[in-house]
Amino acid sequence: MELIFSHIEHLSTTAYPGRPCSVVHTHGCPLTCIYCTAEDTGAGRAETQKLVELFEEGKELIDAVAIAGCEPLKQEASLELAAQLKEKGFDIKIHTTGYYPDVLEKVVDEGIADLVEIEIKAPLDTERYAMVTGKEDAAEMVFQSLEVLSSSQVPCRITATLAPPVFSHEDLPELVHALACYGLGDLKLRNYTGGDVKDPWVMHSYVEAPSQQRRCSMLHREVIG
């Protein structure tokens, strides 16, 4: 099966917690987040088996692969790649927006991921989430994905990118509470650092990034420890 991807990182020290890994950034996403900086401008194509062979060449040094986006669960080939890599002894992380809970359930049921990471794009409010992502049902899909993970044995963590005023430090207590309702507490915060902002009303928040990052770090220590 052919996978469409934006690019491949042969070595990342941040994508997989606590270990080096390779990263496949798949092409395409159903969301149109107003502050998105994902590199989705070009597309390569390769058979999944060819990609497995590529990663096997460096397996003595790197035995983990993160399959990320844009949104990997948009493509069936992402699941095939994960399954093939698992058969070769790689540990697999799936990074998703949570927009495809049915596909995520398949990932969990088939045991093809050792870690799942969901990226929260906005406060978990239906109207605000739709405003940020361009999808009316995006928040509901995330809730369903959180339910899938809460009832599984697959380790998971949540990431959130703060982009004031769309998604700010003040929104975090509600997010932490919502995650706690699903029994999920591994939250990683990142700060929006600019780029190709799609909506000018977010632009002024860029100057707040350094101080906001310090606030994020403080809350991160409070929440995660």
Backbone as CSV, one residue per row, in Angstrom:
resi,resn,N_x,N_y,N_z,CA_x,CA_y,CA_z,C_x,C_y,C_z
1,MET,0.843,-1.189,0.000,0.000,0.000,0.000,0.884,1.246,0.000
2,GLU,0.445,2.266,-0.698,1.246,3.484,-0.850,0.874,4.519,0.209
3,LEU,1.907,5.070,0.855,1.713,6.129,1.843,2.097,7.467,1.222
4,ILE,1.260,8.462,1.445,1.559,9.829,1.005,2.100,10.577,2.222
5,PHE,3.291,11.135,2.089,3.917,11.789,3.235,4.546,13.109,2.829
6,SER,4.695,13.995,3.817,5.312,15.304,3.587,6.828,15.221,3.680
7,HIS,7.332,14.592,4.729,8.768,14.405,4.869,9.050,13.380,5.955
8,ILE,10.301,12.960,6.026,10.746,11.978,7.011,11.916,12.563,7.799
9,GLU,11.834,12.475,9.114,12.962,12.805,9.982,13.646,11.497,10.351
10,HIS,14.885,11.362,9.992,15.580,10.116,10.319,16.003,10.062,11.781
11,LEU,16.131,11.218,12.411,16.483,11.234,13.829,15.782,12.388,14.528
12,SER,15.000,12.057,15.542,14.387,13.056,16.408,14.640,12.649,17.849
13,THR,14.984,13.617,18.673,15.203,13.332,20.097,14.035,13.817,20.950
14,THR,12.969,14.304,20.303,11.841,14.859,21.052,10.504,14.199,20.721
15,ALA,10.389,13.535,19.592,9.085,13.034,19.148,8.589,11.845,19.962
16,TYR,9.519,11.039,20.471,9.145,9.866,21.263,9.733,10.053,22.660
17,PRO,8.914,10.087,23.686,9.409,10.385,25.036,10.546,9.466,25.483
18,GLY,11.670,10.093,25.823,12.750,9.359,26.444,13.641,8.560,25.527
19,ARG,13.472,8.688,24.220,14.318,7.889,23.324,14.367,8.523,21.947
20,PRO,15.446,8.272,21.211,15.515,8.762,19.833,14.587,7.942,18.944
21,CYS,14.117,8.550,17.887,13.237,7.847,16.964,13.322,8.486,15.586
22,SER,12.762,7.811,14.611,12.529,8.388,13.301,11.069,8.834,13.247
23,VAL,10.771,9.786,12.372,9.411,10.316,12.278,8.974,10.367,10.824
24,VAL,7.785,9.811,10.571,7.141,9.960,9.263,6.039,10.992,9.416
25,HIS,6.130,12.084,8.668,5.092,13.106,8.679,4.177,12.867,7.477
26,THR,2.993,12.342,7.748,2.081,12.038,6.648,1.466,13.313,6.085
27,HIS,0.933,13.173,4.893,0.389,14.325,4.158,-1.127,14.365,4.307
28,GLY,-1.671,15.556,4.521,-3.110,15.725,4.536,-3.709,15.745,5.919
29,CYS,-4.705,16.617,6.115,-5.392,16.736,7.400,-6.808,17.230,7.149
30,PRO,-7.791,16.716,7.869,-9.161,17.184,7.684,-9.415,18.544,8.327
31,LEU,-8.519,18.959,9.224,-8.695,20.222,9.928,-7.978,21.361,9.206
32,THR,-8.453,22.568,9.419,-7.817,23.758,8.845,-7.574,24.766,9.974
33,CYS,-6.759,24.367,10.933,-6.527,25.189,12.117,-5.928,26.537,11.746
34,ILE,-6.437,27.584,12.352,-6.060,28.932,11.940,-4.620,29.277,12.285
35,TYR,-3.993,28.541,13.206,-2.592,28.824,13.536,-1.663,27.699,13.108
36,CYS,-2.122,26.838,12.226,-1.339,25.666,11.847,-0.039,26.058,11.151
37,THR,1.040,25.398,11.553,2.336,25.612,10.898,2.891,24.312,10.334
38,ALA,2.044,23.292,10.228,2.504,21.997,9.717,2.971,22.126,8.275
39,GLU,4.009,21.386,7.958,4.548,21.390,6.601,3.765,20.397,5.744
40,ASP,2.807,20.916,4.994,1.973,20.052,4.167,1.921,20.600,2.742
41,THR,3.029,21.183,2.314,3.059,21.831,1.006,3.462,20.890,-0.113
42,GLY,4.172,19.843,0.219,4.608,18.901,-0.802,4.262,17.496,-0.387
43,ALA,4.299,16.592,-1.322,3.937,15.219,-0.987,4.841,14.239,-1.701
44,GLY,5.382,13.294,-0.917,6.099,12.170,-1.486,5.222,10.934,-1.394
45,ARG,5.546,9.935,-2.148,4.788,8.682,-2.137,5.766,7.521,-2.094
46,ALA,5.416,6.531,-1.284,6.266,5.344,-1.203,5.435,4.173,-0.702
47,GLU,5.760,2.993,-1.188,5.132,1.797,-0.663,5.573,1.604,0.789
48,THR,4.656,1.183,1.625,4.985,1.032,3.047,6.143,0.062,3.254
49,GLN,6.220,-0.966,2.461,7.304,-1.933,2.612,8.658,-1.288,2.349
50,LYS,8.709,-0.359,1.395,9.952,0.362,1.113,10.363,1.218,2.310
51,LEU,9.383,1.819,2.974,9.681,2.627,4.151,10.187,1.746,5.297
52,VAL,9.589,0.580,5.445,10.059,-0.352,6.465,11.512,-0.722,6.224
53,GLU,11.842,-1.000,4.988,13.215,-1.350,4.644,14.160,-0.187,4.948
54,LEU,13.701,1.023,4.694,14.516,2.210,4.988,14.813,2.306,6.481
55,PHE,13.807,2.126,7.306,14.011,2.235,8.750,14.824,1.068,9.298
56,GLU,14.695,-0.081,8.686,15.466,-1.238,9.144,16.960,-1.023,8.983
57,GLU,17.363,-0.208,8.019,18.779,0.049,7.802,19.428,0.700,9.031
58,GLY,18.639,1.442,9.794,19.207,2.111,10.972,18.714,1.557,12.287
59,LYS,18.137,0.338,12.262,17.499,-0.208,13.460,18.469,-0.451,14.613
60,GLU,19.731,-0.660,14.336,20.683,-0.863,15.424,20.815,0.383,16.291
61,LEU,20.541,1.547,15.702,20.650,2.803,16.441,19.288,3.342,16.859
62,ILE,18.280,3.167,16.018,16.947,3.716,16.275,15.916,2.618,16.078
63,ASP,15.229,2.262,17.163,14.241,1.191,17.062,12.832,1.660,17.427
64,ALA,12.581,2.959,17.222,11.246,3.513,17.446,10.904,4.445,16.288
65,VAL,9.635,4.439,15.903,9.165,5.296,14.814,7.884,5.996,15.245
66,ALA,7.850,7.293,15.054,6.630,8.065,15.286,5.958,8.334,13.943
67,ILE,4.682,8.024,13.865,3.903,8.314,12.661,2.994,9.480,13.004
68,ALA,3.307,10.611,12.402,2.658,11.862,12.782,2.032,12.515,11.556
69,GLY,1.644,13.767,11.709,0.966,14.456,10.611,1.685,15.704,10.197
70,CYS,0.803,16.288,9.712,-0.666,16.480,9.661,-1.498,15.400,10.387
71,GLU,-2.218,14.537,9.726,-3.074,13.556,10.392,-2.892,12.162,9.789
72,PRO,-2.113,11.312,10.473,-1.810,9.994,9.908,-3.023,9.077,9.773
73,LEU,-4.017,9.214,10.664,-5.150,8.293,10.625,-6.105,8.573,9.466
74,LYS,-5.800,9.589,8.700,-6.573,9.857,7.484,-6.271,8.819,6.413
75,GLN,-5.102,8.181,6.514,-4.670,7.219,5.501,-4.611,5.807,6.076
76,GLU,-5.229,4.873,5.401,-5.154,3.475,5.818,-3.720,2.966,5.776
77,ALA,-2.922,3.549,4.874,-1.533,3.116,4.743,-0.730,3.380,6.017
78,SER,-1.143,4.349,6.822,-0.447,4.617,8.085,-0.558,3.422,9.023
79,LEU,-1.739,2.814,9.052,-1.937,1.638,9.896,-1.136,0.459,9.375
80,GLU,-1.092,0.326,8.060,-0.310,-0.761,7.483,1.168,-0.584,7.805
81,LEU,1.663,0.634,7.691,3.063,0.896,8.015,3.345,0.576,9.479
82,ALA,2.457,1.017,10.371,2.653,0.753,11.797,2.695,-0.745,12.074
83,ALA,1.782,-1.489,11.456,1.735,-2.942,11.676,2.997,-3.625,11.156
84,GLN,3.463,-3.196,9.997,4.664,-3.797,9.423,5.896,-3.487,10.264
85,LEU,5.976,-2.274,10.770,7.108,-1.911,11.622,7.072,-2.665,12.952
86,LYS,5.870,-2.834,13.508,5.741,-3.612,14.744,6.244,-5.031,14.544
87,GLU,5.925,-5.618,13.392,6.386,-6.984,13.102,7.902,-7.067,13.047
88,LYS,8.542,-5.958,12.726,10.007,-5.921,12.659,10.639,-5.528,13.989
89,GLY,9.830,-5.352,15.012,10.375,-5.070,16.334,10.493,-3.603,16.708
90,PHE,9.935,-2.713,15.907,9.969,-1.286,16.237,8.860,-0.952,17.230
91,ASP,9.134,0.012,18.104,8.088,0.606,18.922,7.457,1.756,18.127
92,ILE,6.144,1.887,18.230,5.423,2.833,17.378,4.650,3.840,18.206
93,LYS,4.809,5.103,17.844,3.968,6.160,18.400,3.091,6.710,17.284
94,ILE,1.807,6.859,17.576,0.876,7.507,16.654,0.513,8.867,17.225
95,HIS,0.741,9.907,16.443,0.368,11.273,16.844,-0.838,11.689,16.009
96,THR,-1.946,12.014,16.659,-3.181,12.269,15.942,-3.910,13.487,16.491
97,THR,-4.767,14.052,15.676,-5.633,15.151,16.117,-6.854,14.628,16.855
98,GLY,-7.077,13.321,16.810,-8.258,12.749,17.440,-9.513,12.843,16.602
99,TYR,-9.344,13.183,15.322,-10.534,13.388,14.478,-11.125,12.084,13.954
100,TYR,-10.385,10.995,14.065,-10.869,9.714,13.545,-10.939,8.671,14.668
101,PRO,-11.909,8.779,15.567,-11.987,7.843,16.690,-12.189,6.396,16.266
102,ASP,-12.919,6.160,15.186,-13.130,4.784,14.724,-11.814,4.146,14.280
103,VAL,-10.988,4.935,13.602,-9.691,4.428,13.162,-8.781,4.242,14.370
104,LEU,-8.846,5.174,15.300,-8.041,5.056,16.519,-8.418,3.792,17.289
105,GLU,-9.682,3.476,17.332,-10.122,2.253,18.004,-9.513,1.019,17.336
106,LYS,-9.407,1.065,16.025,-8.774,-0.037,15.298,-7.296,-0.141,15.659
107,VAL,-6.621,0.988,15.764,-5.210,1.014,16.170,-5.050,0.347,17.529
108,VAL,-5.929,0.712,18.453,-5.866,0.165,19.812,-6.171,-1.323,19.809
109,ASP,-7.249,-1.706,19.119,-7.674,-3.112,19.125,-6.636,-4.039,18.487
110,GLU,-5.960,-3.540,17.460,-4.992,-4.370,16.751,-3.600,-4.308,17.372
111,GLY,-3.436,-3.459,18.376,-2.164,-3.400,19.091,-0.986,-2.947,18.256
112,ILE,-1.222,-1.994,17.357,-0.146,-1.570,16.460,0.522,-0.274,16.912
113,ALA,0.181,0.198,18.102,0.845,1.392,18.639,1.247,1.130,20.080
114,ASP,2.453,1.554,20.439,2.934,1.454,21.812,2.638,2.723,22.591
115,LEU,2.344,3.796,21.866,2.022,5.075,22.481,1.150,5.860,21.516
116,VAL,0.095,6.459,22.037,-0.765,7.331,21.227,-0.727,8.726,21.836
117,GLU,-0.558,9.706,20.983,-0.542,11.102,21.426,-1.632,11.851,20.681
118,ILE,-2.524,12.496,21.431,-3.569,13.321,20.830,-3.215,14.784,21.043
119,GLU,-3.270,15.545,19.980,-2.999,16.977,20.084,-4.306,17.749,20.161
120,ILE,-4.493,18.425,21.279,-5.682,19.245,21.486,-5.438,20.613,20.850
121,LYS,-6.363,21.025,19.997,-6.143,22.230,19.197,-6.740,23.497,19.798
122,ALA,-7.663,23.347,20.743,-8.378,24.512,21.277,-9.078,24.083,22.556
123,PRO,-9.667,25.020,23.293,-10.483,24.629,24.438,-11.568,23.649,23.992
124,LEU,-11.862,22.681,24.853,-12.810,21.632,24.470,-14.255,22.112,24.604
125,ASP,-14.526,23.114,23.830,-15.860,23.699,23.715,-16.252,23.586,22.238
126,THR,-17.425,23.047,21.965,-17.805,22.735,20.583,-17.674,23.929,19.647
127,GLU,-18.163,25.076,20.068,-18.146,26.252,19.199,-16.729,26.769,18.975
128,ARG,-15.949,26.870,20.044,-14.585,27.388,19.912,-13.705,26.409,19.151
129,TYR,-13.900,25.112,19.389,-13.099,24.120,18.671,-13.407,24.184,17.179
130,ALA,-14.661,24.374,16.836,-15.040,24.485,15.428,-14.437,25.738,14.798
131,MET,-14.416,26.826,15.556,-13.855,28.070,15.049,-12.372,27.900,14.713
132,VAL,-11.646,27.208,15.583,-10.207,27.055,15.393,-9.886,26.047,14.291
133,THR,-10.630,24.942,14.245,-10.284,23.828,13.351,-11.016,23.835,12.016
134,GLY,-12.107,24.586,11.932,-12.872,24.598,10.693,-13.811,23.412,10.544
135,LYS,-13.983,22.611,11.594,-14.853,21.437,11.551,-15.857,21.494,12.707
136,GLU,-17.145,21.481,12.359,-18.186,21.576,13.369,-18.165,20.396,14.342
137,ASP,-17.750,19.230,13.864,-17.789,18.032,14.705,-16.439,17.694,15.336
138,ALA,-15.467,18.590,15.229,-14.105,18.264,15.678,-14.048,17.959,17.171
139,ALA,-14.715,18.762,17.996,-14.668,18.534,19.444,-15.291,17.187,19.799
140,GLU,-16.418,16.864,19.160,-17.073,15.585,19.442,-16.175,14.416,19.060
141,MET,-15.445,14.545,17.959,-14.522,13.484,17.550,-13.396,13.314,18.580
142,VAL,-12.921,14.419,19.127,-11.876,14.353,20.152,-12.406,13.660,21.399
143,PHE,-13.614,14.020,21.819,-14.208,13.371,22.992,-14.303,11.861,22.778
144,GLN,-14.709,11.449,21.589,-14.819,10.025,21.298,-13.439,9.357,21.318
145,SER,-12.431,10.049,20.812,-11.075,9.498,20.824,-10.545,9.368,22.247
146,LEU,-10.838,10.361,23.088,-10.429,10.285,24.485,-11.104,9.103,25.178
147,GLU,-12.348,8.843,24.825,-13.064,7.698,25.385,-12.412,6.392,24.960
148,VAL,-12.011,6.319,23.691,-11.319,5.121,23.194,-10.059,4.863,24.009
149,LEU,-9.277,5.910,24.230,-8.013,5.749,24.950,-8.227,5.450,26.426
150,SER,-9.251,6.047,27.009,-9.482,5.845,28.437,-9.878,4.410,28.759
151,SER,-10.446,3.716,27.777,-10.875,2.337,28.008,-9.880,1.320,27.455
152,SER,-8.703,1.798,27.052,-7.688,0.899,26.495,-6.500,0.791,27.440
153,GLN,-5.605,-0.132,27.113,-4.384,-0.309,27.885,-3.184,0.353,27.210
154,VAL,-3.413,1.029,26.112,-2.320,1.655,25.374,-1.912,2.958,26.064
155,PRO,-0.647,3.136,26.398,-0.198,4.392,26.990,-0.522,5.570,26.066
156,CYS,-0.908,6.671,26.655,-1.240,7.836,25.833,-0.835,9.107,26.565
157,ARG,-0.669,10.138,25.808,-0.458,11.448,26.394,-1.134,12.481,25.510
158,ILE,-1.389,13.622,26.109,-2.083,14.710,25.430,-1.117,15.876,25.268
159,THR,-1.108,16.459,24.094,-0.342,17.683,23.895,-1.303,18.815,23.565
160,ALA,-0.941,20.007,23.954,-1.748,21.186,23.661,-0.817,22.336,23.318
161,THR,-1.114,23.014,22.240,-0.333,24.171,21.822,-1.110,25.432,22.174
162,LEU,-0.557,26.230,23.071,-1.222,27.452,23.496,-0.962,28.560,22.488
163,ALA,-2.047,29.163,21.999,-1.953,30.217,20.996,-2.934,31.325,21.360
164,PRO,-2.571,32.163,22.331,-3.481,33.243,22.738,-3.813,34.167,21.567
165,PRO,-5.029,34.677,21.479,-6.117,34.514,22.450,-7.015,33.306,22.162
166,VAL,-6.696,32.536,21.150,-7.534,31.402,20.785,-7.514,30.326,21.866
167,PHE,-6.317,30.041,22.380,-6.131,28.974,23.365,-5.048,29.456,24.308
168,SER,-5.425,29.786,25.523,-4.481,30.434,26.423,-4.357,29.682,27.748
169,HIS,-3.460,30.184,28.587,-3.216,29.609,29.907,-4.504,29.544,30.728
170,GLU,-5.368,30.538,30.554,-6.604,30.583,31.329,-7.553,29.439,30.978
171,ASP,-7.366,28.815,29.820,-8.229,27.707,29.404,-7.784,26.366,29.978
172,LEU,-6.602,26.324,30.572,-6.036,25.038,30.970,-6.740,24.343,32.132
173,PRO,-7.194,25.055,33.165,-7.890,24.332,34.239,-9.075,23.514,33.729
174,GLU,-9.846,24.079,32.819,-10.988,23.347,32.258,-10.521,22.135,31.461
175,LEU,-9.413,22.298,30.709,-8.877,21.177,29.932,-8.390,20.073,30.861
176,VAL,-7.649,20.440,31.903,-7.143,19.451,32.851,-8.301,18.694,33.499
177,HIS,-9.354,19.415,33.848,-10.523,18.773,34.452,-11.169,17.796,33.475
178,ALA,-11.314,18.206,32.211,-11.923,17.336,31.207,-11.111,16.065,31.019
179,LEU,-9.789,16.198,30.962,-8.932,15.023,30.795,-9.027,14.106,32.008
180,ALA,-9.129,14.704,33.191,-9.232,13.908,34.406,-10.503,13.064,34.403
181,CYS,-11.561,13.572,33.786,-12.812,12.814,33.703,-12.636,11.536,32.888
182,TYR,-11.646,11.524,32.005,-11.342,10.334,31.218,-10.195,9.526,31.827
183,GLY,-9.721,9.969,32.966,-8.607,9.279,33.598,-7.284,9.526,32.919
184,LEU,-7.188,10.631,32.197,-5.974,10.960,31.450,-5.297,12.165,32.103
185,GLY,-4.014,12.023,32.413,-3.339,13.107,33.107,-1.996,13.498,32.552
186,ASP,-1.519,12.786,31.528,-0.200,13.079,30.955,-0.353,14.183,29.919
187,LEU,-0.150,15.407,30.343,-0.363,16.573,29.490,0.954,17.288,29.229
188,LYS,1.255,17.511,27.964,2.458,18.239,27.570,2.031,19.533,26.900
189,LEU,2.566,20.645,27.375,2.216,21.952,26.832,3.314,22.472,25.921
190,ARG,2.863,23.077,24.838,3.787,23.756,23.939,3.261,25.164,23.699
191,ASN,4.154,26.051,23.301,3.761,27.425,23.053,3.817,27.728,21.574
192,TYR,2.794,28.371,21.065,2.778,28.777,19.674,3.915,29.752,19.402
193,THR,4.693,29.484,18.375,5.882,30.308,18.118,5.810,31.055,16.795
194,GLY,4.635,31.172,16.244,4.499,31.942,15.016,4.614,31.083,13.787
195,GLY,4.619,31.741,12.650,4.658,31.047,11.374,3.597,31.605,10.460
196,ASP,3.070,30.747,9.605,2.061,31.177,8.650,0.685,31.192,9.297
197,VAL,0.393,32.258,10.016,-0.891,32.379,10.699,-1.980,32.626,9.669
198,LYS,-3.054,31.858,9.730,-4.102,31.940,8.727,-5.184,32.954,9.068
199,ASP,-5.180,33.475,10.268,-6.193,34.438,10.665,-5.508,35.611,11.345
200,PRO,-5.651,36.827,10.839,-4.886,37.966,11.367,-5.201,38.297,12.814
201,TRP,-6.363,37.894,13.342,-6.663,38.267,14.721,-5.822,37.507,15.730
202,VAL,-5.111,36.470,15.284,-4.189,35.761,16.171,-2.823,36.440,16.183
203,MET,-2.557,37.258,15.175,-1.214,37.769,14.949,-0.633,38.483,16.161
204,HIS,-1.465,39.283,16.877,-0.912,40.060,17.981,-0.410,39.186,19.110
205,SER,-0.844,37.935,19.176,-0.429,37.074,20.276,1.024,36.644,20.158
206,TYR,1.595,36.814,18.986,2.970,36.360,18.781,3.930,37.046,19.726
207,VAL,3.712,38.333,20.017,4.638,39.065,20.881,4.535,38.589,22.322
208,GLU,3.458,37.885,22.679,3.299,37.419,24.042,3.972,36.074,24.272
209,ALA,4.526,35.492,23.216,5.008,34.106,23.299,6.022,33.853,24.421
210,PRO,7.064,34.671,24.595,8.057,34.346,25.635,7.463,34.271,27.033
211,SER,6.665,35.287,27.429,6.097,35.262,28.767,5.072,34.153,28.894
212,GLN,4.309,33.914,27.846,3.321,32.839,27.891,4.002,31.487,28.049
213,GLN,5.163,31.320,27.405,5.885,30.058,27.529,6.309,29.814,28.977
214,ARG,6.715,30.872,29.661,7.099,30.705,31.055,5.897,30.268,31.895
215,ARG,4.739,30.834,31.603,3.531,30.461,32.331,3.160,29.013,32.024
216,CYS,3.334,28.610,30.762,3.046,27.224,30.385,3.948,26.271,31.151
217,SER,5.225,26.628,31.242,6.176,25.755,31.919,5.824,25.597,33.390
218,MET,5.384,26.694,34.020,5.015,26.624,35.415,3.820,25.719,35.609
219,LEU,2.801,25.857,34.750,1.625,25.009,34.876,1.947,23.566,34.568
220,HIS,2.848,23.382,33.605,3.250,22.026,33.233,3.852,21.314,34.451
221,ARG,4.677,22.018,35.193,5.267,21.425,36.388,4.196,21.125,37.433
222,GLU,3.195,22.017,37.524,2.126,21.811,38.489,1.276,20.597,38.139
223,VAL,0.995,20.422,36.838,0.109,19.355,36.396,0.821,18.031,36.323
224,ILE,2.017,18.022,35.691,2.736,16.779,35.451,3.638,16.415,36.623
225,GLY,4.209,17.428,37.248,5.146,17.159,38.347,6.559,17.070,37.845
